[in-house]
Each structure stands twice: as C-alpha cells, then as structure tokens.
Amino acid sequence: MIKLMKVFMFFSIILYFILSIATFKASATTKTSVCISCHLEVTPNIVKDWQIS
C-alpha cells in the first residue's frame, strides 16, 4: 500500500510540472503575439528584420 502511494505521488508531481510548463508556454506565447502585433504597427521594418534572422 505504501509503495502504491509513493508511485501515485511521484506521477502526481510529474503531471503537475508538465501542466505548469504547458501553462507557462501558452501564456508566454500569448504575450509574445501581443507584443509582435503592436511592434508590427509601430516599427514594421524592425519586426521584418527580426523575422528574417
């Protein structure tokens, strides 16, 4: 029974970290796209240079 609880805790922790990373990446992607859209309006040539690089 103790071994089963340890295995369950191990997988719970792994799942927590995987979901945390996925959530962080999703929020970073959203913030990035907002910044890029603004910069496309304000400094389009700089964004084009960045996209090429």
mmJSON file of the N, C-alpha and C atoms, coordinates in Angstrom:
{"data_MODEL":{"atom_site":{
"group_PDB":["ATOM","ATOM","ATOM","ATOM","ATOM","ATOM","ATOM","ATOM","ATOM","ATOM","ATOM","ATOM","ATOM","ATOM","ATOM","ATOM","ATOM","ATOM","ATOM","ATOM","ATOM","ATOM","ATOM","ATOM","ATOM","ATOM","ATOM","ATOM","ATOM","ATOM","ATOM","ATOM","ATOM","ATOM","ATOM","ATOM","ATOM","ATOM","ATOM","ATOM","ATOM","ATOM","ATOM","ATOM","ATOM","ATOM","ATOM","ATOM","ATOM","ATOM","ATOM","ATOM","ATOM","ATOM","ATOM","ATOM","ATOM","ATOM","ATOM","ATOM","ATOM","ATOM","ATOM","ATOM","ATOM","ATOM","ATOM","ATOM","ATOM","ATOM","ATOM","ATOM","ATOM","ATOM","ATOM","ATOM","ATOM","ATOM","ATOM","ATOM","ATOM","ATOM","ATOM","ATOM","ATOM","ATOM","ATOM","ATOM","ATOM","ATOM","ATOM","ATOM","ATOM","ATOM","ATOM","ATOM","ATOM","ATOM","ATOM","ATOM","ATOM","ATOM","ATOM","ATOM","ATOM","ATOM","ATOM","ATOM","ATOM","ATOM","ATOM","ATOM","ATOM","ATOM","ATOM","ATOM","ATOM","ATOM","ATOM","ATOM","ATOM","ATOM","ATOM","ATOM","ATOM","ATOM","ATOM","ATOM","ATOM","ATOM","ATOM","ATOM","ATOM","ATOM","ATOM","ATOM","ATOM","ATOM","ATOM","ATOM","ATOM","ATOM","ATOM","ATOM","ATOM","ATOM","ATOM","ATOM","ATOM","ATOM","ATOM","ATOM","ATOM","ATOM","ATOM","ATOM","ATOM","ATOM","ATOM"],
"id":[1,2,3,4,5,6,7,8,9,10,11,12,13,14,15,16,17,18,19,20,21,22,23,24,25,26,27,28,29,30,31,32,33,34,35,36,37,38,39,40,41,42,43,44,45,46,47,48,49,50,51,52,53,54,55,56,57,58,59,60,61,62,63,64,65,66,67,68,69,70,71,72,73,74,75,76,77,78,79,80,81,82,83,84,85,86,87,88,89,90,91,92,93,94,95,96,97,98,99,100,101,102,103,104,105,106,107,108,109,110,111,112,113,114,115,116,117,118,119,120,121,122,123,124,125,126,127,128,129,130,131,132,133,134,135,136,137,138,139,140,141,142,143,144,145,146,147,148,149,150,151,152,153,154,155,156,157,158,159],
"type_symbol":["N","C","C","N","C","C","N","C","C","N","C","C","N","C","C","N","C","C","N","C","C","N","C","C","N","C","C","N","C","C","N","C","C","N","C","C","N","C","C","N","C","C","N","C","C","N","C","C","N","C","C","N","C","C","N","C","C","N","C","C","N","C","C","N","C","C","N","C","C","N","C","C","N","C","C","N","C","C","N","C","C","N","C","C","N","C","C","N","C","C","N","C","C","N","C","C","N","C","C","N","C","C","N","C","C","N","C","C","N","C","C","N","C","C","N","C","C","N","C","C","N","C","C","N","C","C","N","C","C","N","C","C","N","C","C","N","C","C","N","C","C","N","C","C","N","C","C","N","C","C","N","C","C","N","C","C","N","C","C"],
"label_atom_id":["N","CA","C","N","CA","C","N","CA","C","N","CA","C","N","CA","C","N","CA","C","N","CA","C","N","CA","C","N","CA","C","N","CA","C","N","CA","C","N","CA","C","N","CA","C","N","CA","C","N","CA","C","N","CA","C","N","CA","C","N","CA","C","N","CA","C","N","CA","C","N","CA","C","N","CA","C","N","CA","C","N","CA","C","N","CA","C","N","CA","C","N","CA","C","N","CA","C","N","CA","C","N","CA","C","N","CA","C","N","CA","C","N","CA","C","N","CA","C","N","CA","C","N","CA","C","N","CA","C","N","CA","C","N","CA","C","N","CA","C","N","CA","C","N","CA","C","N","CA","C","N","CA","C","N","CA","C","N","CA","C","N","CA","C","N","CA","C","N","CA","C","N","CA","C","N","CA","C","N","CA","C","N","CA","C"],
"label_alt_id":[null,null,null,null,null,null,null,null,null,null,null,null,null,null,null,null,null,null,null,null,null,null,null,null,null,null,null,null,null,null,null,null,null,null,null,null,null,null,null,null,null,null,null,null,null,null,null,null,null,null,null,null,null,null,null,null,null,null,null,null,null,null,null,null,null,null,null,null,null,null,null,null,null,null,null,null,null,null,null,null,null,null,null,null,null,null,null,null,null,null,null,null,null,null,null,null,null,null,null,null,null,null,null,null,null,null,null,null,null,null,null,null,null,null,null,null,null,null,null,null,null,null,null,null,null,null,null,null,null,null,null,null,null,null,null,null,null,null,null,null,null,null,null,null,null,null,null,null,null,null,null,null,null,null,null,null,null,null,null],
"label_comp_id":["MET","MET","MET","ILE","ILE","ILE","LYS","LYS","LYS","LEU","LEU","LEU","MET","MET","MET","LYS","LYS","LYS","VAL","VAL","VAL","PHE","PHE","PHE","MET","MET","MET","PHE","PHE","PHE","PHE","PHE","PHE","SER","SER","SER","ILE","ILE","ILE","ILE","ILE","ILE","LEU","LEU","LEU","TYR","TYR","TYR","PHE","PHE","PHE","ILE","ILE","ILE","LEU","LEU","LEU","SER","SER","SER","ILE","ILE","ILE","ALA","ALA","ALA","THR","THR","THR","PHE","PHE","PHE","LYS","LYS","LYS","ALA","ALA","ALA","SER","SER","SER","ALA","ALA","ALA","THR","THR","THR","THR","THR","THR","LYS","LYS","LYS","THR","THR","THR","SER","SER","SER","VAL","VAL","VAL","CYS","CYS","CYS","ILE","ILE","ILE","SER","SER","SER","CYS","CYS","CYS","HIS","HIS","HIS","LEU","LEU","LEU","GLU","GLU","GLU","VAL","VAL","VAL","THR","THR","THR","PRO","PRO","PRO","ASN","ASN","ASN","ILE","ILE","ILE","VAL","VAL","VAL","LYS","LYS","LYS","ASP","ASP","ASP","TRP","TRP","TRP","GLN","GLN","GLN","ILE","ILE","ILE","SER","SER","SER"],
"label_asym_id":["A","A","A","A","A","A","A","A","A","A","A","A","A","A","A","A","A","A","A","A","A","A","A","A","A","A","A","A","A","A","A","A","A","A","A","A","A","A","A","A","A","A","A","A","A","A","A","A","A","A","A","A","A","A","A","A","A","A","A","A","A","A","A","A","A","A","A","A","A","A","A","A","A","A","A","A","A","A","A","A","A","A","A","A","A","A","A","A","A","A","A","A","A","A","A","A","A","A","A","A","A","A","A","A","A","A","A","A","A","A","A","A","A","A","A","A","A","A","A","A","A","A","A","A","A","A","A","A","A","A","A","A","A","A","A","A","A","A","A","A","A","A","A","A","A","A","A","A","A","A","A","A","A","A","A","A","A","A","A"],
"label_entity_id":["1","1","1","1","1","1","1","1","1","1","1","1","1","1","1","1","1","1","1","1","1","1","1","1","1","1","1","1","1","1","1","1","1","1","1","1","1","1","1","1","1","1","1","1","1","1","1","1","1","1","1","1","1","1","1","1","1","1","1","1","1","1","1","1","1","1","1","1","1","1","1","1","1","1","1","1","1","1","1","1","1","1","1","1","1","1","1","1","1","1","1","1","1","1","1","1","1","1","1","1","1","1","1","1","1","1","1","1","1","1","1","1","1","1","1","1","1","1","1","1","1","1","1","1","1","1","1","1","1","1","1","1","1","1","1","1","1","1","1","1","1","1","1","1","1","1","1","1","1","1","1","1","1","1","1","1","1","1","1"],
"label_seq_id":[1,1,1,2,2,2,3,3,3,4,4,4,5,5,5,6,6,6,7,7,7,8,8,8,9,9,9,10,10,10,11,11,11,12,12,12,13,13,13,14,14,14,15,15,15,16,16,16,17,17,17,18,18,18,19,19,19,20,20,20,21,21,21,22,22,22,23,23,23,24,24,24,25,25,25,26,26,26,27,27,27,28,28,28,29,29,29,30,30,30,31,31,31,32,32,32,33,33,33,34,34,34,35,35,35,36,36,36,37,37,37,38,38,38,39,39,39,40,40,40,41,41,41,42,42,42,43,43,43,44,44,44,45,45,45,46,46,46,47,47,47,48,48,48,49,49,49,50,50,50,51,51,51,52,52,52,53,53,53],
"pdbx_PDB_ins_code":[null,null,null,null,null,null,null,null,null,null,null,null,null,null,null,null,null,null,null,null,null,null,null,null,null,null,null,null,null,null,null,null,null,null,null,null,null,null,null,null,null,null,null,null,null,null,null,null,null,null,null,null,null,null,null,null,null,null,null,null,null,null,null,null,null,null,null,null,null,null,null,null,null,null,null,null,null,null,null,null,null,null,null,null,null,null,null,null,null,null,null,null,null,null,null,null,null,null,null,null,null,null,null,null,null,null,null,null,null,null,null,null,null,null,null,null,null,null,null,null,null,null,null,null,null,null,null,null,null,null,null,null,null,null,null,null,null,null,null,null,null,null,null,null,null,null,null,null,null,null,null,null,null,null,null,null,null,null,null],
"Cartn_x":[0.827,0.0,0.864,1.929,2.831,3.51,3.92,4.585,3.633,2.381,1.375,1.183,1.18,1.034,2.241,3.432,4.641,4.61,4.18,4.077,3.048,1.92,0.88,1.397,2.092,2.645,3.672,4.515,5.528,4.869,3.876,3.212,2.391,1.86,1.128,2.058,3.236,4.211,4.673,4.95,5.363,4.266,3.033,1.912,1.78,1.945,1.87,2.91,4.154,5.211,4.954,4.459,4.156,3.071,2.016,0.932,1.391,2.263,2.785,3.594,4.429,5.248,4.371,3.369,2.471,1.721,1.273,0.554,1.476,2.705,3.666,3.95,4.148,4.437,3.253,2.049,0.869,0.745,0.979,0.864,1.989,3.184,4.293,4.014,3.431,3.102,2.076,1.07,0.043,0.65,1.481,2.126,3.026,3.74,4.633,3.855,2.744,1.96,1.367,1.015,0.505,1.612,2.818,3.948,4.276,4.293,4.635,3.603,2.317,1.298,1.458,1.78,1.98,3.212,4.305,5.533,5.377,4.526,4.264,3.654,2.842,2.235,3.224,4.008,4.884,6.213,6.828,8.145,8.155,7.423,7.291,8.612,9.511,10.777,11.651,11.626,12.409,11.86,10.549,9.932,10.287,10.269,10.629,12.076,12.974,14.376,14.485,13.738,13.759,13.239,12.157,11.587,12.554,13.324,14.285,15.44,15.846,17.02,16.77],
"Cartn_y":[-1.205,0.0,1.259,1.263,2.417,2.637,1.535,1.635,2.234,1.829,2.363,3.859,4.31,5.731,6.523,5.962,6.635,6.777,5.731,5.77,6.817,6.841,7.821,9.246,9.484,10.815,11.21,10.268,10.536,10.995,10.248,10.608,11.889,12.144,13.394,14.594,14.471,15.566,15.783,14.704,14.812,15.485,15.077,15.67,17.151,17.511,18.917,19.75,19.274,20.024,20.122,19.067,19.098,20.124,20.137,21.098,22.526,22.705,24.041,24.58,23.751,24.173,24.509,23.678,23.923,25.235,25.526,26.769,27.964,27.86,28.951,29.233,28.188,28.381,29.018,28.616,29.189,30.667,31.064,32.472,33.276,32.716,33.421,33.614,32.62,32.724,33.808,33.9,34.923,36.312,36.477,37.77,38.139,37.17,37.424,37.889,37.237,37.615,39.011,39.393,40.748,41.766,41.484,42.393,42.505,41.372,41.391,42.198,42.026,42.797,44.291,44.697,46.123,46.636,45.87,46.296,46.315,45.454,45.483,46.812,47.382,48.678,49.828,49.754,50.858,50.818,49.647,49.513,48.288,48.339,47.15,46.659,47.566,47.124,46.374,46.767,46.063,44.656,44.527,43.205,42.332,42.904,42.125,41.652,42.53,42.127,40.997,41.114,40.081,38.75,38.801,37.575,36.885,37.666,37.11,36.441,37.025,36.496,35.16],
"Cartn_z":[0.0,0.0,0.0,0.805,0.883,-0.471,-1.106,-2.399,-3.438,-3.413,-4.333,-4.113,-2.868,-2.562,-3.068,-2.934,-3.417,-4.937,-5.619,-7.077,-7.497,-6.816,-7.117,-6.904,-5.807,-5.529,-6.591,-6.978,-7.994,-9.292,-9.763,-11.014,-10.881,-9.717,-9.495,-9.607,-9.037,-9.105,-10.544,-11.254,-12.658,-13.474,-13.303,-14.025,-13.697,-12.437,-12.028,-12.774,-12.837,-13.519,-15.021,-15.623,-17.059,-17.343,-16.534,-16.742,-16.468,-15.492,-15.186,-16.348,-16.924,-18.059,-19.253,-19.519,-20.651,-20.469,-19.262,-18.988,-19.162,-18.688,-18.822,-20.286,-21.087,-22.505,-23.213,-22.875,-23.506,-23.183,-21.935,-21.585,-22.211,-22.316,-22.946,-24.434,-25.076,-26.492,-26.729,-25.87,-25.998,-25.821,-24.809,-24.578,-25.746,-26.272,-27.405,-28.619,-28.91,-30.093,-29.944,-28.717,-28.483,-28.754,-28.275,-28.499,-29.987,-30.667,-32.09,-32.867,-32.56,-33.289,-33.088,-31.88,-31.61,-32.359,-32.271,-32.94,-34.455,-35.001,-36.441,-36.858,-35.997,-36.303,-36.089,-35.021,-34.643,-35.413,-35.487,-36.134,-37.044,-38.155,-39.009,-39.601,-39.944,-40.554,-39.564,-38.324,-37.306,-37.116,-37.117,-36.968,-38.183,-39.362,-40.559,-40.47,-40.029,-39.859,-38.84,-37.764,-36.721,-37.265,-38.075,-38.619,-39.579,-40.316,-41.261,-40.539,-39.418,-38.708,-38.04],
"occupancy":[1.0,1.0,1.0,1.0,1.0,1.0,1.0,1.0,1.0,1.0,1.0,1.0,1.0,1.0,1.0,1.0,1.0,1.0,1.0,1.0,1.0,1.0,1.0,1.0,1.0,1.0,1.0,1.0,1.0,1.0,1.0,1.0,1.0,1.0,1.0,1.0,1.0,1.0,1.0,1.0,1.0,1.0,1.0,1.0,1.0,1.0,1.0,1.0,1.0,1.0,1.0,1.0,1.0,1.0,1.0,1.0,1.0,1.0,1.0,1.0,1.0,1.0,1.0,1.0,1.0,1.0,1.0,1.0,1.0,1.0,1.0,1.0,1.0,1.0,1.0,1.0,1.0,1.0,1.0,1.0,1.0,1.0,1.0,1.0,1.0,1.0,1.0,1.0,1.0,1.0,1.0,1.0,1.0,1.0,1.0,1.0,1.0,1.0,1.0,1.0,1.0,1.0,1.0,1.0,1.0,1.0,1.0,1.0,1.0,1.0,1.0,1.0,1.0,1.0,1.0,1.0,1.0,1.0,1.0,1.0,1.0,1.0,1.0,1.0,1.0,1.0,1.0,1.0,1.0,1.0,1.0,1.0,1.0,1.0,1.0,1.0,1.0,1.0,1.0,1.0,1.0,1.0,1.0,1.0,1.0,1.0,1.0,1.0,1.0,1.0,1.0,1.0,1.0,1.0,1.0,1.0,1.0,1.0,1.0],
"B_iso_or_equiv":[0.0,0.0,0.0,0.0,0.0,0.0,0.0,0.0,0.0,0.0,0.0,0.0,0.0,0.0,0.0,0.0,0.0,0.0,0.0,0.0,0.0,0.0,0.0,0.0,0.0,0.0,0.0,0.0,0.0,0.0,0.0,0.0,0.0,0.0,0.0,0.0,0.0,0.0,0.0,0.0,0.0,0.0,0.0,0.0,0.0,0.0,0.0,0.0,0.0,0.0,0.0,0.0,0.0,0.0,0.0,0.0,0.0,0.0,0.0,0.0,0.0,0.0,0.0,0.0,0.0,0.0,0.0,0.0,0.0,0.0,0.0,0.0,0.0,0.0,0.0,0.0,0.0,0.0,0.0,0.0,0.0,0.0,0.0,0.0,0.0,0.0,0.0,0.0,0.0,0.0,0.0,0.0,0.0,0.0,0.0,0.0,0.0,0.0,0.0,0.0,0.0,0.0,0.0,0.0,0.0,0.0,0.0,0.0,0.0,0.0,0.0,0.0,0.0,0.0,0.0,0.0,0.0,0.0,0.0,0.0,0.0,0.0,0.0,0.0,0.0,0.0,0.0,0.0,0.0,0.0,0.0,0.0,0.0,0.0,0.0,0.0,0.0,0.0,0.0,0.0,0.0,0.0,0.0,0.0,0.0,0.0,0.0,0.0,0.0,0.0,0.0,0.0,0.0,0.0,0.0,0.0,0.0,0.0,0.0],
"pdbx_formal_charge":[null,null,null,null,null,null,null,null,null,null,null,null,null,null,null,null,null,null,null,null,null,null,null,null,null,null,null,null,null,null,null,null,null,null,null,null,null,null,null,null,null,null,null,null,null,null,null,null,null,null,null,null,null,null,null,null,null,null,null,null,null,null,null,null,null,null,null,null,null,null,null,null,null,null,null,null,null,null,null,null,null,null,null,null,null,null,null,null,null,null,null,null,null,null,null,null,null,null,null,null,null,null,null,null,null,null,null,null,null,null,null,null,null,null,null,null,null,null,null,null,null,null,null,null,null,null,null,null,null,null,null,null,null,null,null,null,null,null,null,null,null,null,null,null,null,null,null,null,null,null,null,null,null,null,null,null,null,null,null],
"auth_seq_id":[1,1,1,2,2,2,3,3,3,4,4,4,5,5,5,6,6,6,7,7,7,8,8,8,9,9,9,10,10,10,11,11,11,12,12,12,13,13,13,14,14,14,15,15,15,16,16,16,17,17,17,18,18,18,19,19,19,20,20,20,21,21,21,22,22,22,23,23,23,24,24,24,25,25,25,26,26,26,27,27,27,28,28,28,29,29,29,30,30,30,31,31,31,32,32,32,33,33,33,34,34,34,35,35,35,36,36,36,37,37,37,38,38,38,39,39,39,40,40,40,41,41,41,42,42,42,43,43,43,44,44,44,45,45,45,46,46,46,47,47,47,48,48,48,49,49,49,50,50,50,51,51,51,52,52,52,53,53,53],
"auth_comp_id":["MET","MET","MET","ILE","ILE","ILE","LYS","LYS","LYS","LEU","LEU","LEU","MET","MET","MET","LYS","LYS","LYS","VAL","VAL","VAL","PHE","PHE","PHE","MET","MET","MET","PHE","PHE","PHE","PHE","PHE","PHE","SER","SER","SER","ILE","ILE","ILE","ILE","ILE","ILE","LEU","LEU","LEU","TYR","TYR","TYR","PHE","PHE","PHE","ILE","ILE","ILE","LEU","LEU","LEU","SER","SER","SER","ILE","ILE","ILE","ALA","ALA","ALA","THR","THR","THR","PHE","PHE","PHE","LYS","LYS","LYS","ALA","ALA","ALA","SER","SER","SER","ALA","ALA","ALA","THR","THR","THR","THR","THR","THR","LYS","LYS","LYS","THR","THR","THR","SER","SER","SER","VAL","VAL","VAL","CYS","CYS","CYS","ILE","ILE","ILE","SER","SER","SER","CYS","CYS","CYS","HIS","HIS","HIS","LEU","LEU","LEU","GLU","GLU","GLU","VAL","VAL","VAL","THR","THR","THR","PRO","PRO","PRO","ASN","ASN","ASN","ILE","ILE","ILE","VAL","VAL","VAL","LYS","LYS","LYS","ASP","ASP","ASP","TRP","TRP","TRP","GLN","GLN","GLN","ILE","ILE","ILE","SER","SER","SER"],
"auth_asym_id":["A","A","A","A","A","A","A","A","A","A","A","A","A","A","A","A","A","A","A","A","A","A","A","A","A","A","A","A","A","A","A","A","A","A","A","A","A","A","A","A","A","A","A","A","A","A","A","A","A","A","A","A","A","A","A","A","A","A","A","A","A","A","A","A","A","A","A","A","A","A","A","A","A","A","A","A","A","A","A","A","A","A","A","A","A","A","A","A","A","A","A","A","A","A","A","A","A","A","A","A","A","A","A","A","A","A","A","A","A","A","A","A","A","A","A","A","A","A","A","A","A","A","A","A","A","A","A","A","A","A","A","A","A","A","A","A","A","A","A","A","A","A","A","A","A","A","A","A","A","A","A","A","A","A","A","A","A","A","A"],
"auth_atom_id":["N","CA","C","N","CA","C","N","CA","C","N","CA","C","N","CA","C","N","CA","C","N","CA","C","N","CA","C","N","CA","C","N","CA","C","N","CA","C","N","CA","C","N","CA","C","N","CA","C","N","CA","C","N","CA","C","N","CA","C","N","CA","C","N","CA","C","N","CA","C","N","CA","C","N","CA","C","N","CA","C","N","CA","C","N","CA","C","N","CA","C","N","CA","C","N","CA","C","N","CA","C","N","CA","C","N","CA","C","N","CA","C","N","CA","C","N","CA","C","N","CA","C","N","CA","C","N","CA","C","N","CA","C","N","CA","C","N","CA","C","N","CA","C","N","CA","C","N","CA","C","N","CA","C","N","CA","C","N","CA","C","N","CA","C","N","CA","C","N","CA","C","N","CA","C","N","CA","C","N","CA","C","N","CA","C"],
"pdbx_PDB_model_num":[1,1,1,1,1,1,1,1,1,1,1,1,1,1,1,1,1,1,1,1,1,1,1,1,1,1,1,1,1,1,1,1,1,1,1,1,1,1,1,1,1,1,1,1,1,1,1,1,1,1,1,1,1,1,1,1,1,1,1,1,1,1,1,1,1,1,1,1,1,1,1,1,1,1,1,1,1,1,1,1,1,1,1,1,1,1,1,1,1,1,1,1,1,1,1,1,1,1,1,1,1,1,1,1,1,1,1,1,1,1,1,1,1,1,1,1,1,1,1,1,1,1,1,1,1,1,1,1,1,1,1,1,1,1,1,1,1,1,1,1,1,1,1,1,1,1,1,1,1,1,1,1,1,1,1,1,1,1,1]
}}}
